[in-house]
Each structure stands twice: as structure tokens, then as C-alpha cells.
Amino acid sequence: MQFTQNEEPEIKKPIIIAAMQDMGNVGSIVINFINKSLKTKSFRSAKVSFPTYVIDNGGYVDLPKENWEYRYTNDLIIFGGGNGQPQDNNELNLLCKDVINVAEKYSAKFIYTLGGFHTSRILKNNPKTYITTTSMDLKKQMEKLELEMTPQKSAITGFNGLILGFAKKYNIQGIGMYGELNQPEIPQYRAAISIIKTIEKLTYRKLGSTEELEILAKEIDQKFKN
């Protein structure tokens, strides 16, 4: 991984929200929404040193654009979004460790991550967001807020799970938020909206109107009805 620091933001004890593209594009949808809504500013970037795949466009190939930004605004650092995530385990671990380094540098209070939660439960335009945390004490705090915990033991793969393991290892409080979805192969805007509302509840701050995401969700509904 290659890391480039473009600016030194004056920010102390922020919350970090870090997520990458995953099933239903949920991680990217939420991160891109926050960055756009809050007009965050880039200060650091991460780039894969060597690609692990190419994109076949039907007769010719392109290299993937595998780079991601750290952005900031008042009391928040936002990382990820965009396209993809490292396919190489070593680079994925290096990226998670860099997020931890940034968290320690700015004395972050929490690391939040998020993504999709594939379920067979038939959803009626109102998916739930499930929560998991880095400690039993934090789990109890979430339950007091009447948030739903992940319903069973499972492995959470990729950046949007592994970053919680790194947070736990380095004694930083972490919360994972995973929005229900039935079809992981298509963008899941309602799962993203559910997560955004959960973040607002946890942080006591508004992240902006989700009207545009709701319109996109209806467009997806219409497309797959036809």
C-alpha cells in the first residue's frame, strides 16, 4: 500500500467512520453520501501498490482505480467509499493498520464501520440495521439504546469486518452497523438509509437529507419489476 498525506487537519478526538465497497455497495453508498452531504475535505489517501486483477471491457482491459481517501469535517474523519477494496490479504491488513494509525494520531474516540447484512427474511422497504461491537460493555450500551444486535455468530470478512478486529486489538472502541439486504448483487439504497439513521442516532448529529437515496431506491425497484 502507498499512503500520501496531503494536509494536517486540526482535529482532535474525532469519530472515524470507515467502510469500503461490499455487498449491495452499502459501504460505498453511505461513505459517499456522508462526504457529499457534509462537504468533507481530503487530507490523506491510500493506494494499492500492485493490482490483483484487471477489468475486461470486452476486447481490451483497464487497470482498476484502487485508491481511497481519508476526508474530514468537524469532529469526523471519513475513510473509504469509492470502488472495491484490497484483494490481497497483506494489503488489506496494511490498510486496516493505517486506519488505526490515523485513529491514534488524532485520538479518535470511536471507529464505526458498516456494510450489508445478507438475509433470507423478506424485506418490505424497511430493512433493519444490526449492530456488533468490540466489547460486551459496549454491546450493553447499544442494547440500552434499543438497537438490534447481530442475530447469530458469523464471520465478517473484508475491510468492513476486519477493521473492528484491529480496533479491538489496539484498544479503540468500535461499532459495526450492517443493513439488511436480500439481493447483494444490486445497489441497496434502503439498507444504506437505515445505517445513516443509525449513525445519526449514535452520534446525535444529522448527516443530511436522504431524499436522493430514496429516489434511487425507487428507481431500482422499478427497474427490477420490469
C-alpha positions as CSV (number, residue, x, y, z in Angstrom):
1,M,0.0,0.0,0.0
2,Q,1.1,3.6,-0.7
3,F,-0.1,6.3,1.7
4,T,0.1,10.0,1.0
5,Q,-0.6,12.8,3.5
6,N,-1.8,15.9,1.7
7,E,-2.7,18.0,4.8
8,E,-2.6,18.1,8.6
9,P,-6.2,18.8,9.7
10,E,-6.7,20.4,13.1
11,I,-9.0,17.9,14.5
12,K,-8.9,16.2,17.9
13,K,-10.8,13.2,19.3
14,P,-13.0,12.6,16.2
15,I,-15.2,9.7,15.4
16,I,-13.9,7.7,12.5
17,I,-16.4,6.3,10.0
18,A,-14.6,3.8,7.8
19,A,-16.1,1.4,5.2
20,M,-15.4,0.1,1.7
21,Q,-17.5,-1.2,-1.2
22,D,-19.2,-4.5,-0.2
23,M,-22.3,-6.5,-1.0
24,G,-25.1,-4.2,-2.3
25,N,-22.5,-1.4,-2.4
26,V,-23.8,-0.4,1.0
27,G,-20.4,0.7,2.4
28,S,-19.7,2.9,-0.6
29,I,-23.2,4.4,-0.7
30,V,-23.1,5.5,2.9
31,I,-19.5,6.9,2.8
32,N,-20.1,8.7,-0.5
33,F,-23.3,10.2,0.9
34,I,-21.6,11.5,4.1
35,N,-18.8,13.0,2.1
36,K,-21.1,14.8,-0.3
37,S,-23.6,15.9,2.3
38,L,-21.1,17.2,4.8
39,K,-18.7,18.6,2.2
40,T,-15.7,16.8,3.7
41,K,-12.2,17.7,2.7
42,S,-9.5,15.2,1.7
43,F,-6.3,15.1,3.7
44,R,-4.8,11.6,3.1
45,S,-5.0,8.9,0.5
46,A,-4.3,5.2,0.2
47,K,-3.4,3.4,-3.0
48,V,-2.8,-0.3,-3.8
49,S,0.8,-0.8,-4.9
50,F,0.1,-3.5,-7.5
51,P,-3.3,-4.5,-8.9
52,T,-4.5,-8.1,-8.3
53,Y,-6.9,-8.1,-11.2
54,V,-7.8,-6.2,-14.4
55,I,-11.1,-5.1,-15.8
56,D,-12.0,-6.7,-19.2
57,N,-14.1,-4.3,-21.2
58,G,-14.9,-6.8,-23.9
59,G,-11.8,-6.9,-26.0
60,Y,-9.5,-4.7,-24.1
61,V,-8.5,-4.3,-20.4
62,D,-8.1,-1.4,-17.9
63,L,-6.3,-1.3,-14.6
64,P,-8.7,-0.8,-11.7
65,K,-8.6,2.5,-9.9
66,E,-7.8,1.2,-6.4
67,N,-7.3,4.3,-4.3
68,W,-9.3,5.7,-1.4
69,E,-9.4,8.9,0.6
70,Y,-9.4,10.0,4.2
71,R,-11.6,13.1,4.5
72,Y,-12.6,15.2,7.4
73,T,-15.1,17.7,8.8
74,N,-15.9,18.9,12.3
75,D,-15.3,16.0,14.7
76,L,-15.4,13.4,12.0
77,I,-12.9,11.5,9.8
78,I,-14.4,9.6,6.9
79,F,-12.5,6.8,5.1
80,G,-13.2,4.6,2.2
81,G,-16.1,4.6,-0.2
82,G,-15.4,4.6,-3.9
83,N,-14.8,1.3,-5.7
84,G,-13.5,-2.0,-4.4
85,Q,-11.2,-2.9,-1.6
86,P,-7.8,-4.6,-1.5
87,Q,-7.9,-8.2,-2.7
88,D,-4.5,-9.1,-1.2
89,N,-4.7,-10.0,2.5
90,N,-1.4,-8.3,3.2
91,E,-2.5,-5.0,1.7
92,L,-5.9,-5.3,3.4
93,N,-4.1,-5.7,6.8
94,L,-1.8,-2.8,6.0
95,L,-4.8,-0.6,5.2
96,C,-6.6,-1.5,8.4
97,K,-3.4,-0.7,10.4
98,D,-3.2,2.6,8.7
99,V,-6.7,3.5,9.8
100,I,-5.6,2.6,13.3
101,N,-2.5,4.8,13.0
102,V,-4.8,7.7,11.9
103,A,-7.1,7.0,14.8
104,E,-4.3,7.0,17.3
105,K,-2.7,10.1,15.8
106,Y,-5.9,12.2,16.2
107,S,-7.0,10.4,19.5
108,A,-10.2,9.1,17.9
109,K,-13.0,8.2,20.3
110,F,-14.6,5.5,18.2
111,I,-14.3,3.7,14.9
112,Y,-17.6,3.0,13.2
113,T,-17.7,0.7,10.2
114,L,-20.7,-0.5,8.2
115,G,-21.9,-2.7,5.3
116,G,-24.5,-5.1,4.1
117,F,-26.1,-8.0,6.0
118,H,-27.4,-10.7,3.7
119,T,-30.7,-12.1,5.0
120,S,-33.4,-14.5,3.7
121,R,-36.0,-12.5,5.6
122,I,-38.3,-10.9,3.1
123,L,-37.8,-7.1,3.4
124,K,-40.7,-4.7,2.8
125,N,-38.8,-1.4,2.1
126,N,-37.7,-1.1,5.7
127,P,-34.5,-3.1,6.4
128,K,-33.1,-3.3,9.9
129,T,-29.6,-2.3,10.8
130,Y,-27.8,-4.8,13.1
131,I,-25.0,-3.8,15.5
132,T,-21.9,-5.6,16.7
133,T,-19.2,-4.0,18.9
134,T,-15.7,-4.6,20.2
135,S,-16.7,-5.3,23.8
136,M,-19.5,-6.7,26.0
137,D,-19.8,-3.4,27.8
138,L,-20.3,-1.5,24.5
139,K,-22.9,-4.1,23.5
140,K,-24.9,-3.4,26.6
141,Q,-24.8,0.3,25.9
142,M,-26.2,-0.3,22.4
143,E,-29.0,-2.5,23.8
144,K,-30.0,0.3,26.2
145,L,-30.5,2.5,23.1
146,E,-32.8,-0.3,21.8
147,L,-30.6,-1.1,18.9
148,E,-30.6,-4.6,17.5
149,M,-27.6,-6.8,17.8
150,T,-26.4,-9.2,15.1
151,P,-28.7,-12.2,15.5
152,Q,-26.1,-15.0,15.3
153,K,-22.4,-15.9,15.4
154,S,-20.8,-15.4,12.0
155,A,-17.5,-14.4,10.2
156,I,-17.4,-10.9,8.9
157,T,-14.9,-10.8,6.0
158,G,-13.3,-7.9,4.2
159,F,-12.4,-4.5,5.4
160,N,-15.8,-3.8,6.9
161,G,-15.4,-6.6,9.4
162,L,-11.6,-6.8,9.8
163,I,-11.3,-3.1,10.9
164,L,-13.3,-4.0,14.0
165,G,-10.7,-6.7,14.9
166,F,-7.9,-4.1,14.5
167,A,-9.8,-1.6,16.7
168,K,-10.2,-4.3,19.4
169,K,-6.6,-5.3,19.2
170,Y,-5.4,-1.7,19.6
171,N,-8.0,-0.9,22.4
172,I,-10.1,1.5,20.4
173,Q,-13.9,1.2,20.8
174,G,-15.5,0.0,17.6
175,I,-19.1,-0.4,16.3
176,G,-20.2,-2.2,13.2
177,M,-23.5,-1.4,11.5
178,Y,-24.8,-3.8,8.9
179,G,-28.0,-3.1,6.9
180,E,-30.3,-6.0,5.8
181,L,-30.5,-6.8,2.2
182,N,-31.9,-9.6,0.0
183,Q,-30.0,-9.1,-3.3
184,P,-26.3,-8.4,-2.7
185,E,-25.7,-8.0,-6.5
186,I,-27.6,-4.8,-6.8
187,P,-27.2,-1.4,-5.0
188,Q,-29.1,-1.4,-1.7
189,Y,-30.0,2.2,-1.0
190,R,-32.6,1.4,1.7
191,A,-30.0,-0.6,3.7
192,A,-27.8,2.5,3.4
193,I,-30.6,4.8,4.6
194,S,-31.2,2.5,7.6
195,I,-27.5,2.7,8.5
196,I,-27.4,6.5,8.1
197,K,-30.3,6.9,10.5
198,T,-28.5,4.6,13.0
199,I,-25.3,6.7,12.7
200,E,-27.4,9.8,13.4
201,K,-28.8,8.2,16.5
202,L,-25.4,7.2,17.8
203,T,-23.7,10.5,17.1
204,Y,-26.5,12.9,17.9
205,R,-25.9,14.7,14.6
206,K,-27.8,15.0,11.3
207,L,-25.9,13.8,8.2
208,G,-28.3,15.3,5.7
209,S,-31.4,14.5,3.7
210,T,-31.7,11.0,2.3
211,E,-34.3,12.0,-0.3
212,E,-31.9,11.4,-3.2
213,L,-31.1,7.9,-1.9
214,E,-34.8,7.2,-1.5
215,I,-35.4,8.2,-5.2
216,L,-32.6,5.9,-6.3
217,A,-34.1,3.1,-4.3
218,K,-37.4,3.5,-6.1
219,E,-35.7,3.6,-9.4
220,I,-34.0,0.3,-8.6
221,D,-37.4,-1.2,-7.6
222,Q,-38.9,-0.1,-10.9
223,K,-36.0,-1.4,-12.9
224,F,-36.3,-4.9,-11.4
225,K,-40.1,-5.0,-11.6
226,N,-39.9,-4.6,-15.4
